[in-house]
């Protein structure tokens, strides 16, 4: 059954070379391997993401994936110092202050990559 297997987020990119620069230079990921014109980035606890060529990049208005972090403020500060811009929200039930929202038992921050994909950092309180 699928419940027994890991799931891997696919992140579409219109321009894989541009997206690679963003993920490697700004987000700080190291490529594990190149596959089928895309690239695999290994993240914590054996998790990974696959960046691949697609004309559909940036078409979703929802988060594509999130990193579960221990200190969202520290991670936001570090990413901002590398040039990552965070999305500010002011919606019913979701308001960010300095790029970070506090919700029921969690804190979160969202940013877009160069391809328009929305990614998040989530800290469980």
Helices and strands as residue ranges (DSSP letters): G 2-4, E 9-13, H 16-21, I 22-26, E 31-35, E 38-42, G 44-46, E 48-53, E 63-68, H 72-81, E 90-91, E 94-97, E 100-103, E 106-112, E 118-124
